[in-house]
Amino acid sequence: MNVFYHNLYEYQKGLRNLSLCTLKADNQPKIEERLNKEGVAYLIHYIGEEKINVYLGDKACIDIVKSFNKVNLYELCPQEDFILGIMLGYDRLKQCERYLNKCSALVN
């Protein structure tokens, strides 16, 4: 839960527009209560029975993640993967390289 609280803090301080953390599913009620209390947009995806991915941040970013309509990150197409990485604040050059590698893997 410490990662969740840290991500929430960074979002509230304007350091990030979107954060993603993987947590135990039994923490979901506490997470939702806190995000609703703080008025922060979020999306929760179950990954298996015991873990959840929690996206939190600006509503526009959450809406984009929802538009992917995929629960598992490995299902993202190269464009969706690139967009998510950029929104999460990953290194832009590395995201470009990752995108190109994913695209070339689809061709081969």
C-alpha positions as CSV (number, residue, x, y, z in Angstrom):
1,M,0.0,0.0,0.0
2,N,3.0,2.3,0.5
3,V,3.5,2.5,-3.3
4,F,-0.2,3.4,-3.7
5,Y,0.1,6.2,-1.2
6,H,3.3,7.5,-2.8
7,N,1.7,7.4,-6.3
8,L,-1.3,9.3,-5.0
9,Y,1.0,11.9,-3.4
10,E,2.9,12.4,-6.6
11,Y,-0.3,12.8,-8.6
12,Q,-1.6,15.4,-6.1
13,K,1.6,17.3,-6.2
14,G,1.5,17.5,-10.0
15,L,4.5,15.2,-10.6
16,R,2.4,12.7,-12.6
17,N,-0.8,12.8,-14.7
18,L,-1.2,9.0,-14.4
19,S,0.1,6.3,-12.1
20,L,-0.2,2.5,-12.2
21,C,0.5,0.2,-9.3
22,T,-0.2,-3.5,-8.8
23,L,-1.6,-4.4,-5.4
24,K,-3.3,-7.2,-3.5
25,A,-7.0,-7.4,-4.4
26,D,-8.1,-7.4,-0.8
27,N,-6.9,-3.7,-0.6
28,Q,-9.5,-2.6,-3.2
29,P,-12.1,-1.3,-0.7
30,K,-9.5,0.9,1.1
31,I,-8.1,2.1,-2.2
32,E,-11.5,3.0,-3.7
33,E,-12.5,4.8,-0.5
34,R,-9.4,6.9,-0.5
35,L,-9.6,7.8,-4.2
36,N,-13.2,8.7,-3.9
37,K,-12.5,10.8,-0.8
38,E,-9.7,12.6,-2.7
39,G,-11.8,13.0,-5.9
40,V,-9.2,11.3,-8.0
41,A,-10.2,9.4,-11.2
42,Y,-9.2,5.8,-11.2
43,L,-9.6,2.4,-12.9
44,I,-9.1,-1.0,-11.4
45,H,-8.5,-4.2,-13.3
46,Y,-8.3,-7.6,-11.7
47,I,-5.2,-9.5,-12.8
48,G,-5.9,-13.0,-11.6
49,E,-7.8,-13.5,-8.4
50,E,-5.4,-12.0,-5.9
51,K,-4.0,-8.9,-7.6
52,I,-5.3,-5.7,-9.1
53,N,-3.8,-3.0,-11.3
54,V,-4.8,0.4,-10.1
55,Y,-4.6,3.3,-12.5
56,L,-5.1,6.7,-10.9
57,G,-4.8,10.2,-12.2
58,D,-6.4,12.8,-14.6
59,K,-9.8,11.8,-15.9
60,A,-8.6,12.2,-19.5
61,C,-5.8,9.7,-18.9
62,I,-8.1,7.3,-17.2
63,D,-10.5,7.6,-20.2
64,I,-7.8,6.8,-22.6
65,V,-6.8,3.6,-20.6
66,K,-10.5,2.6,-20.6
67,S,-10.7,3.1,-24.3
68,F,-8.0,0.4,-24.8
69,N,-10.7,-2.0,-23.5
70,K,-8.0,-4.4,-22.4
71,V,-7.3,-5.7,-18.9
72,N,-3.9,-7.4,-19.5
73,L,-1.0,-5.1,-20.4
74,Y,0.5,-7.8,-22.7
75,E,-2.6,-7.4,-24.9
76,L,-1.9,-3.8,-25.8
77,C,-1.0,-3.1,-29.4
78,P,2.2,-1.1,-30.0
79,Q,0.4,2.2,-30.2
80,E,-1.5,1.6,-27.0
81,D,1.6,0.5,-25.2
82,F,3.4,3.6,-26.4
83,I,0.6,5.9,-25.3
84,L,0.4,4.3,-21.9
85,G,4.1,4.5,-21.3
86,I,4.2,8.2,-22.2
87,M,1.2,8.9,-19.9
88,L,3.0,7.1,-17.1
89,G,6.0,9.3,-17.5
90,Y,8.4,6.7,-18.9
91,D,11.5,7.9,-20.8
92,R,10.3,9.1,-24.2
93,L,13.3,7.8,-26.2
94,K,13.0,4.3,-24.6
95,Q,9.3,4.3,-25.3
96,C,10.1,5.1,-29.0
97,E,12.6,2.3,-29.1
98,R,10.1,-0.1,-27.4
99,Y,7.4,0.9,-29.9
100,L,9.7,0.3,-32.9
101,N,10.7,-3.1,-31.5
102,K,7.1,-4.1,-30.9
103,C,6.2,-3.1,-34.5
104,S,9.1,-5.0,-36.0
105,A,8.2,-8.1,-33.9
106,L,4.7,-8.0,-35.5
107,V,6.2,-7.9,-39.0
108,N,8.6,-10.8,-38.4
